[in-house]
Amino acid sequence: MLHIHVNAFEIKPTTTTALEAIGLRAAPFLVQGASESKYAPRSHLSSKLQDGAAFRSLFDLSADILGGDNQFSGFVEGEMVYKKTVLEPASECLEVRFGELVFEPWRRWRESEIHVGVSSEAVPLAWHQTMLEMGFHTAMAERIGVKRTIYTIQGFKAPIAELFEALVRFLPYSGIGAPCSIKLERSARHWISPGFENFPPQLVALGR
């Protein structure tokens, strides 16, 4: 699966219309009030594709449209969904220890990222706090009538891949109490508006 998405913090309505005309669809995040991540965009448009040529063409068209909007602030990214699964909660909770997650301030475009999605009503406060302490940032979205909280962590390919496998083992025993989806994505192309730097710290290593 190939995925293109536009994260816009400022965008003209005519630009949104032009993006929708070429096949992107609005998939907005919800305002969460005090808990809203500063990295959640004001506007989010997305398209999922299977064909590489169509993916490249749509990305180029999107970047051209955004480049013509002098008010646009944000980015467009093309990525590959490398792994995706749904994890069912186990009947028991176990303590799982991770090595130290080592982050650095954003300096260059991420190589990979993890998304964990779960029904917002099923998220215990302690579990939510654990995810934040690990370094995940959050956004809330409504998909098919269900409000979901999306936990995201970004960084270099190797530590992100290692963390993904650790999370697949950990999450069923973490006390979440409901199924959660987990997805590993690898970035293929990106375009950033001039001066935009509102990106989270990047995971660069997992300590032992």
C-alpha positions in Angstrom: 0.0 0.0 0.0 1.2 3.5 -0.9 0.0 6.6 0.9 0.2 10.3 0.1 -0.9 12.8 2.7 -0.9 16.6 3.1 -0.5 18.0 6.6 -1.4 21.7 6.4 -1.1 24.2 9.2 -2.2 27.0 6.9 -3.8 26.5 3.5 -6.0 28.4 1.1 -9.5 27.0 0.5 -8.8 27.1 -3.2 -5.8 24.9 -2.7 -7.8 22.4 -0.8 -10.3 22.3 -3.6 -7.5 21.8 -6.2 -6.1 18.9 -4.1 -9.5 17.3 -3.9 -9.9 17.6 -7.6 -6.8 15.4 -8.3 -7.9 12.7 -5.9 -7.0 13.6 -2.3 -9.7 13.4 0.3 -10.1 15.3 3.5 -9.4 13.1 6.6 -9.3 15.8 9.4 -8.1 15.4 12.9 -10.3 16.4 15.7 -9.5 19.2 18.2 -8.5 17.7 21.5 -8.3 20.8 23.6 -5.5 20.9 26.2 -4.2 17.4 25.1 -4.0 18.3 21.4 -0.5 17.7 20.0 1.2 20.7 18.5 2.2 18.5 15.6 -1.4 17.7 14.6 -2.2 19.6 11.4 -5.2 21.9 11.0 -6.1 20.2 7.8 -5.2 16.7 6.6 -5.8 15.3 3.1 -5.0 11.8 2.1 -5.0 9.2 -0.7 -4.1 5.5 -0.8 -2.8 3.9 -3.9 -1.4 0.6 -5.2 0.3 1.6 -8.4 3.7 3.2 -8.3 3.3 5.3 -11.4 0.0 6.7 -10.1 1.7 7.4 -6.7 4.5 9.4 -8.3 2.2 11.3 -10.5 -0.2 12.3 -7.7 2.7 13.3 -5.5 4.2 15.6 -8.1 0.8 17.2 -8.8 0.2 17.7 -5.1 3.6 19.3 -4.6 3.0 21.6 -7.6 -0.3 22.8 -6.3 1.1 23.4 -2.8 4.1 25.2 -4.2 1.7 27.7 -5.8 0.0 28.6 -2.5 2.1 31.3 -0.8 0.1 30.9 2.4 0.6 27.1 2.7 2.5 26.0 5.7 3.2 22.3 6.1 4.2 19.4 4.0 3.2 16.6 1.6 4.6 13.1 2.1 4.5 9.9 0.0 5.2 6.8 2.0 4.9 3.0 1.9 2.9 1.1 4.4 5.5 -1.5 5.2 3.8 -3.5 8.0 0.3 -3.3 9.5 -1.6 -5.5 11.9 -4.3 -5.4 14.6 -3.4 -6.6 18.1 -5.9 -8.1 20.4 -5.5 -7.5 24.2 -4.3 -10.4 26.3 -6.1 -11.5 29.4 -3.2 -10.6 31.6 -0.8 -7.6 32.0 2.9 -8.1 32.0 5.7 -5.7 32.7 7.8 -5.3 29.5 11.0 -3.3 29.7 12.3 -1.3 26.8 15.8 0.0 26.4 16.2 3.8 26.5 14.6 5.5 23.5 17.2 8.1 22.3 15.8 11.1 20.6 17.4 14.1 18.8 15.8 17.4 17.7 14.5 17.3 14.1 17.2 18.2 11.6 16.3 16.2 8.5 13.4 14.4 7.1 12.3 11.2 8.9 13.0 7.8 7.4 10.2 5.9 9.1 7.3 6.1 11.6 5.0 4.1 13.7 1.3 4.7 14.2 -0.7 3.1 17.0 -4.5 3.6 16.7 -7.1 2.8 19.4 -10.6 3.8 20.2 -10.4 6.9 22.3 -13.0 5.6 24.8 -10.8 2.6 25.5 -7.6 4.4 26.4 -6.9 4.3 30.2 -5.2 7.4 31.5 -2.2 5.5 32.8 -1.7 3.7 29.4 -2.0 7.1 27.6 0.6 8.6 29.9 3.0 5.7 29.4 2.8 6.2 25.6 3.5 9.9 26.0 6.5 9.2 28.3 7.9 6.9 25.7 7.9 9.7 23.2 4.7 9.2 21.2 2.7 12.3 20.2 -1.0 12.1 19.6 -3.8 13.2 17.3 -7.5 12.3 17.4 -9.5 11.4 14.3 -13.0 10.1 13.6 -13.0 7.1 11.2 -16.2 5.3 10.3 -18.1 7.0 13.2 -15.5 6.0 15.8 -13.2 8.4 17.6 -9.7 7.1 17.6 -6.5 8.3 19.2 -3.4 8.0 17.0 0.0 7.7 18.7 2.9 8.4 16.4 6.7 8.2 16.8 9.2 9.0 14.0 12.8 8.6 13.3 15.6 6.6 11.7 14.7 3.3 9.9 16.6 0.8 12.1 15.5 1.9 15.6 11.9 2.5 14.4 11.8 -1.1 12.9 13.2 -2.5 16.2 10.7 -0.5 18.2 7.8 -1.7 16.0 8.7 -5.4 16.7 9.0 -4.6 20.5 5.6 -2.9 20.5 3.9 -5.8 18.7 5.1 -8.0 21.6 4.3 -5.5 24.3 1.0 -3.9 23.4 -1.3 -7.0 23.9 0.0 -7.2 27.5 0.0 -3.4 28.2 -3.4 -3.2 29.8 -5.0 -1.4 26.9 -8.2 -3.4 27.1 -9.2 -3.1 23.5 -7.9 -4.0 20.1 -5.4 -1.6 18.6 -3.9 -1.2 15.2 -0.2 -0.7 14.6 1.4 0.4 11.4 5.0 0.8 10.2 5.5 3.3 7.4 8.6 4.2 5.4 8.9 7.6 3.7 9.5 7.6 0.0 9.1 11.3 -1.0 8.4 14.6 0.7 8.0 18.3 0.0 8.1 20.9 2.8 7.0 24.5 2.5 9.8 27.0 3.0 10.6 27.7 6.6 8.3 25.0 8.0 10.0 23.2 10.9 7.2 22.0 13.2 8.4 18.4 13.5 8.7 16.2 16.6 12.1 14.9 17.9 13.3 11.8 16.0 14.1 8.4 17.4 17.8 7.8 16.6 18.6 4.7 18.7 17.3 2.2 21.2 19.5 1.8 24.2 20.2 -1.6 25.8 
